Structure formats: C-alpha cells, structure tokens
C-alpha cells in the first residue's frame, strides 16, 4: 500500500517531518542505491558521498530552501546530510557513468513513457497527463505520495522515492509535471543544479512559463525531459546540461505530447547516448503513437490501457523484468501516475498497470491554496474590474 506523507511549515520543518515519517524507507533507499552505484558506476558509498558534496554549493546558490529541506530530511531520518544528498544526485552519478562509457556500460533500466493529452482529445474536455515510471524493482519498496503545504509558494503533491525531493506531481496552481531521464555526451557529472532539485523547483512554479524560467536560471547538471502542463496548454522541454541554449522546446502534435528516453527535438544536436544504452526507447515512443492514434475521447481508463501495453515485451511500454539480464539490479514499471490538474485528481498504480489497480486520489482539498498571480488574473477575466472612463 502506497504510504502517504503530509508535511507543512518552513523548509527545515517540512524536511524533518518528511524524514521522521519515512525514516525506514529512506534507510532502505540508501541500501538500494549503495548497490546500484557500485554496479552502474563502480563507486562505493564513500566515493558517492564525496562526489555528491560537490553539488551542495550549486543547489545553495540556486535556492537555499532546497538545502534546508535536505538538511531537515537528514535530521528527521537520523542520518547524515551527505547520505541524503547522495540519493538526490543518483541521476548525476549513474547517468554520468553511462555517458563516460556508453559502449561498455551495463544496460540501464528503461526510465519512463509519458503522455500528455490536450482537452480537445479527452472525454470530459480536461487536460490529462500520465507516465509509466520504469526503474529498479527494489525502488518500488520506497515509493511515497508526498503532500506538502508550504508558505509563499504553491502547495504540491509528488510521487517520489523516500528521501528524494520530488518526481512527477502537480501543485495548487494547476501546474502538472511528468518527466523522462535523458543522457547525452554532455553528461559528465560536473556540478550544477541536479535533476531531482529541478523537479522540486518546477513544482514551486505558479505558471507553466515560471517552470521554463526555473529550468533556465542556473546551469543544470544532467540531461532530462520535462513535460509541463497547465490549464489547456502542454509543452515539452528537452534539456541537456548547461544554460538556456541547451533547452529544446517541443509542442503537441495533434494535441498530444509523447516522450520516452531519448532526444527527439531536431535542434538537439548533442550526441545522444541513451539510444545506445536504452535502445527500447524509440520503440516505446512509436508504440505510444500507435496506441493513441484514432482515439478522440481519452480518459484515465484508456490511459491505463495504453500504459499496460506489452508489445516488444519485456521492455515494452509496460516494463517487466528482463529474464536475459543475469546480474545486477532488476527493473520494471514500479508505478503509473495519471493526473488531471484541472480537478486536482491523481490516479496511481503501485506497480505494473497491467496488474495493479489504479487508486484515485482526490487532492482538491490538499491543493486548494490560491496562487496570487493567477487569482488576480482570474478576477480580471471575470469582468469584476472597474471600467475606466475614457
């Protein structure tokens, strides 16, 4: 059963509450990544901690609150800050190792298959966004639904591994986020703002355009894809390490956005490594297109059906452990998440969507805080503003 964790208050206080409530799962998360880092990067835990320490200053310069949250998690869980930071830079450790040695690198777990559907293609005229999260089998033991109430910024809900800041989710301003890991030749592990910190920062955005500004305001450490949705609009941001020049914007095709784990934007001439070590990614993308073509009334049930597809099994859209992998951590679809930001509703399958039932979460109460800027705009749209004399 997916554990729900609710936290509130300032950054340090929220982190402490998170760490206390997920103490056992965070300890398990560290065990899982100690093994994964050894297998994929060849580093022991002390090497990982030392490497992770290089990211503290970029995070601090980006936003002090995220360092405070990480310190709070460590306090609440009764562990050292370096351990919490290490699991929050797991992408920078594992995917940089993949970029350094793509030809001899152990096959990386396929990461995610994501879909966003504009209102014109949904049954009830409300935007839907969804993804399968394909990752280490053992990581499924650590998943939590983190519900956060915070001052001065939107409240948010995210499905995440215990101890990490954020993954897919949505906030009280109606911004929804899904994501895909990417990797290119620029992924060298150099310090910058880590992937999971950026995911957390996007959930602080009051508007979708704020999310793009967030991605571009400091050098990023890793490649990743971010699908950001709000109201009737959805955009795709493929980002390589670096500055704004390394963000490639994608737009819906026939009111659909589909993405897996390789760069698809024709402007992204950055030496894609993922197609060598995650060769299932192009096939999953093509299969998603086949499954959505011709559907004009997409709803959460049809998204579950699409995300349960087994073509090219075991590494299909719905991923199951590959029996040909004889050593190292196993991987599969650890969760499916479907979101309707307009109604503040989530559906989550804790495991493969072909087997696990979708649990519905009504988050309208949790995500009820108005966004200041959007409230002002809503007043203007309503016609309540006084008419100025000519």
C-alpha positions as CSV (number, residue, x, y, z in Angstrom):
1,X,0.0,0.0,0.0
2,X,1.4,3.4,-1.0
3,X,2.4,5.4,2.0
4,X,1.1,9.0,2.2
5,X,3.2,11.5,3.9
6,X,1.9,15.0,4.8
7,X,4.2,17.8,5.8
8,X,3.9,21.6,6.4
9,X,5.7,24.7,7.6
10,X,9.1,26.1,6.7
11,X,11.7,24.2,4.6
12,X,13.7,22.8,7.6
13,X,10.5,21.8,9.4
14,X,9.0,20.1,6.3
15,X,12.2,18.2,5.8
16,X,12.3,17.0,9.4
17,X,8.6,15.8,9.2
18,X,9.4,14.0,5.9
19,X,12.5,12.3,7.4
20,X,10.7,11.2,10.5
21,X,7.7,9.8,8.7
22,X,9.8,8.0,6.1
23,X,12.8,7.0,8.2
24,X,12.6,3.3,7.5
25,X,12.1,3.8,3.8
26,X,14.9,6.3,3.5
27,X,17.3,3.8,5.1
28,X,16.1,1.2,2.5
29,X,16.6,3.7,-0.3
30,X,20.2,4.2,0.7
31,X,20.8,0.5,0.7
32,X,19.3,0.1,-2.8
33,X,21.5,2.9,-4.2
34,X,24.6,1.8,-2.5
35,X,24.2,-1.4,-4.5
36,X,23.1,0.4,-7.7
37,X,26.0,2.9,-7.6
38,X,28.5,0.0,-7.2
39,X,27.0,-1.9,-10.1
40,X,26.5,1.0,-12.6
41,X,29.3,3.5,-11.6
42,X,31.8,1.2,-9.8
43,X,31.8,3.6,-6.8
44,X,31.4,2.6,-3.2
45,X,29.3,4.7,-0.8
46,X,32.1,7.0,0.4
47,X,33.0,7.8,-3.2
48,X,29.4,8.7,-3.9
49,X,29.1,10.9,-0.8
50,X,32.3,12.7,-1.7
51,X,31.0,13.3,-5.3
52,X,27.6,14.4,-4.1
53,X,29.2,17.0,-1.9
54,X,30.3,18.9,-5.0
55,X,26.6,19.7,-5.7
56,X,25.9,21.5,-2.4
57,X,27.1,24.9,-3.5
58,X,25.2,24.9,-6.8
59,X,22.0,23.9,-5.0
60,X,22.6,26.6,-2.3
61,X,23.1,29.3,-5.0
62,X,20.0,28.1,-6.8
63,X,17.7,28.1,-3.8
64,X,18.6,27.9,-0.1
65,X,15.3,26.3,0.7
66,X,16.2,23.0,-1.0
67,X,19.4,22.7,1.1
68,X,17.3,23.4,4.2
69,X,14.8,20.7,3.1
70,X,17.6,18.2,2.6
71,X,19.2,19.0,6.0
72,X,15.7,18.6,7.6
73,X,15.3,15.2,5.9
74,X,18.6,14.1,7.3
75,X,17.7,15.3,10.8
76,X,14.3,13.6,10.8
77,X,15.7,10.4,9.4
78,X,18.6,10.4,11.9
79,X,21.3,10.2,9.2
80,X,24.0,12.4,7.8
81,X,23.3,15.2,5.3
82,X,25.8,13.6,2.8
83,X,23.7,10.4,2.7
84,X,20.5,12.3,1.8
85,X,22.4,14.4,-0.8
86,X,23.8,11.3,-2.3
87,X,20.4,9.7,-3.2
88,X,19.2,13.1,-4.5
89,X,22.1,13.1,-7.1
90,X,21.5,9.5,-8.1
91,X,20.9,10.6,-11.7
92,X,24.2,12.6,-11.8
93,X,26.1,9.5,-10.5
94,X,24.5,6.8,-12.7
95,X,23.9,8.6,-15.9
96,X,27.2,10.4,-16.0
97,X,28.9,7.0,-15.7
98,X,26.8,5.9,-18.6
99,X,27.9,8.9,-20.7
100,X,31.6,8.2,-19.9
101,X,31.5,4.6,-21.1
102,X,28.4,4.1,-23.2
103,X,29.8,1.1,-25.1
104,X,30.8,-1.0,-22.0
105,X,28.1,0.3,-19.7
106,X,25.7,-2.2,-18.1
107,X,22.2,-1.8,-19.5
108,X,20.5,1.0,-17.6
109,X,16.9,0.5,-16.5
110,X,14.4,2.0,-19.0
111,X,13.1,5.1,-17.3
112,X,9.7,6.4,-18.4
113,X,7.0,6.5,-21.1
114,X,5.0,9.8,-20.8
115,X,1.8,11.1,-22.4
116,X,0.0,14.5,-22.2
117,X,-3.4,14.9,-23.8
118,X,-4.9,18.4,-24.5
119,X,-8.6,19.0,-23.7
120,X,-9.7,18.5,-27.3
121,X,-8.7,14.8,-27.1
122,X,-10.1,13.9,-23.7
123,X,-13.6,12.6,-22.9
124,X,-14.5,15.4,-20.4
125,X,-12.6,18.2,-22.0
126,X,-10.0,18.4,-19.3
127,X,-6.2,18.0,-19.8
128,X,-4.7,14.7,-18.8
129,X,-1.0,13.9,-18.3
130,X,0.5,10.5,-17.4
131,X,3.6,8.3,-17.2
132,X,4.9,4.9,-16.5
133,X,7.9,5.1,-14.1
134,X,10.2,2.3,-15.1
135,X,13.1,1.8,-12.6
136,X,14.8,-0.5,-10.2
137,X,12.4,-3.2,-8.9
138,X,13.6,-2.6,-5.3
139,X,12.8,1.1,-5.6
140,X,9.1,0.2,-5.5
141,X,9.5,-0.5,-1.8
142,X,10.4,3.1,-1.1
143,X,7.7,5.0,-3.0
144,X,5.6,7.6,-1.1
145,X,3.0,10.1,-2.0
146,X,4.4,13.3,-0.5
147,X,1.8,16.0,0.2
148,X,3.3,19.4,1.0
149,X,1.9,22.6,2.4
150,X,4.4,25.5,2.3
151,X,4.3,29.3,2.8
152,X,4.8,31.8,0.0
153,X,4.8,29.0,-2.7
154,X,2.3,26.6,-4.2
155,X,1.4,23.5,-2.2
156,X,2.2,20.4,-4.1
157,X,1.9,16.6,-4.3
158,X,4.6,14.3,-5.8
159,X,5.1,10.5,-6.2
160,X,8.7,10.0,-5.2
161,X,11.3,7.6,-3.7
162,X,11.6,8.3,0.0
163,X,14.3,10.9,0.8
164,X,14.3,12.4,-2.7
165,X,12.8,15.9,-3.1
166,X,10.4,15.3,-6.0
167,X,9.5,13.4,-9.1
168,X,6.2,13.6,-11.1
169,X,3.4,15.6,-9.5
170,X,1.2,18.7,-9.5
171,X,0.6,21.8,-7.5
172,X,-2.1,24.1,-6.2
173,X,-1.6,26.4,-9.1
174,X,-2.6,23.6,-11.5
175,X,0.9,23.0,-12.9
176,X,1.5,19.3,-13.6
177,X,4.8,17.7,-14.3
178,X,5.9,14.4,-15.8
179,X,9.5,13.6,-16.8
180,X,11.9,11.3,-18.6
181,X,15.6,10.8,-17.9
182,X,17.8,11.5,-20.9
183,X,21.6,11.2,-21.3
184,X,24.0,12.8,-23.8
185,X,27.7,13.3,-24.2
186,X,27.5,16.5,-22.1
187,X,26.5,14.4,-19.0
188,X,29.9,14.4,-17.4
189,X,28.8,14.6,-13.8
190,X,30.1,18.2,-13.5
191,X,28.5,20.2,-10.6
192,X,25.3,22.1,-11.4
193,X,21.7,22.0,-10.3
194,X,20.7,18.3,-10.0
195,X,17.8,16.8,-11.8
196,X,15.7,16.0,-8.7
197,X,16.2,19.5,-7.4
198,X,14.9,20.9,-10.7
199,X,11.9,18.6,-10.5
200,X,11.2,20.0,-7.0
201,X,11.7,23.6,-8.2
202,X,9.2,23.1,-11.1
203,X,6.6,22.2,-8.5
204,X,7.1,25.6,-6.9
205,X,6.0,27.3,-10.2
206,X,2.8,29.3,-10.3
207,X,2.7,29.1,-14.1
208,X,4.0,26.9,-16.8
209,X,6.2,29.8,-18.0
210,X,7.6,30.0,-14.5
211,X,8.7,26.4,-14.9
212,X,10.7,27.2,-18.1
213,X,12.3,30.2,-16.3
214,X,13.2,27.8,-13.5
215,X,14.9,25.4,-15.8
216,X,17.0,28.2,-17.4
217,X,18.1,30.3,-14.4
218,X,21.1,28.3,-13.4
219,X,23.4,25.7,-15.1
220,X,21.8,22.2,-15.0
221,X,23.9,19.1,-14.1
222,X,22.0,16.5,-16.1
223,X,20.0,15.9,-19.2
224,X,16.3,15.3,-18.7
225,X,12.9,15.8,-20.4
226,X,10.2,17.8,-18.6
227,X,6.5,17.8,-19.7
228,X,4.8,20.7,-18.1
229,X,1.0,21.2,-18.3
230,X,-1.4,23.8,-17.1
231,X,-5.0,24.7,-18.0
232,X,-5.3,23.8,-21.7
233,X,-1.6,24.1,-22.5
234,X,1.2,21.5,-22.5
235,X,4.8,21.9,-23.6
236,X,7.9,19.7,-23.7
237,X,11.4,20.8,-22.5
238,X,14.3,18.6,-23.5
239,X,17.3,19.9,-21.5
240,X,20.9,19.0,-21.8
241,X,23.4,20.1,-19.1
242,X,24.1,23.8,-19.4
243,X,22.2,27.0,-19.8
244,X,19.1,28.2,-21.7
245,X,20.8,27.4,-25.1
246,X,20.6,23.7,-24.2
247,X,16.8,23.7,-23.7
248,X,14.9,22.5,-26.7
249,X,11.1,23.2,-26.7
250,X,8.6,20.7,-28.1
251,X,5.0,21.3,-28.9
252,X,2.0,19.0,-29.1
253,X,1.3,17.1,-32.3
254,X,-2.4,16.7,-32.9
255,X,-3.0,17.9,-29.3
256,X,-0.8,15.1,-27.9
257,X,2.7,15.0,-26.4
258,X,4.5,11.7,-26.2
259,X,8.0,11.1,-24.9
260,X,10.3,8.3,-23.8
261,X,14.1,8.4,-23.0
262,X,15.9,9.9,-26.0
263,X,16.1,13.3,-27.5
264,X,13.6,13.8,-30.4
265,X,13.9,17.6,-31.0
266,X,15.7,18.1,-34.3
267,X,17.6,21.1,-32.8
268,X,19.1,18.9,-30.1
269,X,22.5,18.0,-31.8
270,X,24.1,17.0,-28.5
271,X,25.4,13.4,-29.0
272,X,22.5,11.3,-27.6
273,X,23.8,8.4,-25.6
274,X,20.5,7.0,-24.5
275,X,19.7,5.2,-27.8
276,X,22.8,3.1,-27.2
277,X,22.1,2.0,-23.7
278,X,18.3,2.3,-23.7
279,X,17.5,1.0,-27.2
280,X,14.0,0.2,-26.2
281,X,13.2,4.0,-26.0
282,X,12.4,4.6,-29.8
283,X,10.3,1.5,-29.9
284,X,8.2,2.6,-26.9
285,X,7.7,6.0,-28.4
286,X,6.5,4.6,-31.7
287,X,4.2,2.2,-29.8
288,X,2.7,5.0,-27.8
289,X,1.8,6.8,-31.1
290,X,0.1,3.7,-32.4
291,X,-1.9,3.3,-29.3
292,X,-3.2,6.9,-29.1
293,X,-3.8,7.4,-32.9
294,X,-7.5,7.4,-33.6
295,X,-8.6,7.9,-30.0
296,X,-10.7,11.0,-29.7
297,X,-12.1,10.5,-26.1
298,X,-9.2,9.7,-23.9
299,X,-9.9,9.2,-20.2
300,X,-7.9,7.8,-17.2
301,X,-9.1,4.3,-18.0
302,X,-7.9,4.4,-21.6
303,X,-4.6,5.8,-20.4
304,X,-4.2,2.9,-18.1
305,X,-4.9,0.5,-21.0
306,X,-2.3,2.3,-23.2
307,X,0.3,2.2,-20.4
308,X,-0.4,-1.5,-19.9
309,X,0.7,-2.4,-23.4
310,X,3.2,-5.3,-23.8
311,X,4.4,-5.0,-27.4
312,X,8.1,-5.7,-27.6
313,X,7.9,-7.3,-24.1
314,X,9.6,-7.4,-21.7
315,X,10.8,-3.9,-22.4
316,X,7.6,-2.5,-23.7
317,X,5.6,0.5,-22.5
318,X,4.6,-1.7,-19.5
319,X,8.0,-2.9,-18.5
320,X,8.6,-6.3,-16.8
321,X,11.9,-7.8,-15.5
322,X,14.1,-8.9,-18.4
323,X,15.0,-12.6,-17.9
324,X,18.0,-12.1,-20.1
325,X,19.7,-9.9,-17.6
326,X,21.7,-12.3,-15.5
327,X,23.4,-9.9,-13.0
328,X,22.8,-6.6,-11.4
329,X,19.6,-4.9,-10.1
330,X,16.3,-6.0,-11.8
331,X,14.0,-3.3,-13.2
332,X,10.3,-2.9,-14.2
333,X,7.5,-0.4,-14.2
334,X,7.4,0.5,-10.5
335,X,4.4,2.8,-10.7
336,X,1.9,4.5,-13.1
337,X,0.7,8.0,-12.4
338,X,-2.2,9.8,-14.2
339,X,-3.1,13.4,-13.4
340,X,-5.9,15.7,-14.2
341,X,-4.6,19.1,-12.9
342,X,-7.9,20.9,-13.6
343,X,-9.7,18.8,-11.0
344,X,-6.6,18.2,-8.8
345,X,-7.0,14.4,-9.2
346,X,-4.4,11.7,-9.4
347,X,-4.7,8.0,-10.2
348,X,-1.7,5.8,-9.2
349,X,-1.0,2.2,-9.8
350,X,1.6,0.9,-7.3
351,X,3.3,-1.4,-9.7
352,X,2.7,-2.5,-13.3
353,X,-0.5,-1.0,-14.5
354,X,-1.4,-4.4,-16.2
355,X,-1.6,-5.9,-12.7
356,X,-2.1,-3.2,-10.1
357,X,-5.4,-1.4,-9.7
358,X,-5.4,2.4,-10.2
359,X,-6.1,4.2,-6.8
360,X,-7.8,7.5,-7.2
361,X,-6.7,10.5,-5.0
362,X,-8.9,13.5,-4.8
363,X,-6.5,16.3,-3.9
364,X,-8.8,19.3,-4.3
365,X,-8.6,20.0,-0.6
366,X,-4.8,19.4,-0.3
367,X,-4.2,21.7,-3.4
368,X,-6.7,24.4,-2.6
369,X,-4.4,27.3,-1.9
370,X,-4.9,30.0,-4.5
371,X,-1.9,31.2,-6.5
372,X,-1.5,35.0,-6.0
373,X,-0.8,36.0,-9.6
374,X,-3.4,33.6,-11.1
375,X,-6.1,34.8,-8.7
376,X,-5.5,38.3,-9.8
377,X,-5.8,37.3,-13.4
378,X,-8.9,35.3,-12.7
379,X,-10.5,38.4,-11.3
380,X,-9.7,40.4,-14.5
381,X,-11.2,37.6,-16.6
382,X,-14.4,37.6,-14.6
383,X,-15.2,41.2,-15.5
384,X,-15.1,42.4,-11.9
385,X,-12.5,45.1,-12.7
386,X,-14.0,48.7,-12.8
387,X,-14.5,50.2,-16.3
388,X,-12.2,53.2,-16.8
389,X,-13.6,56.4,-18.1
390,X,-12.4,57.5,-21.5
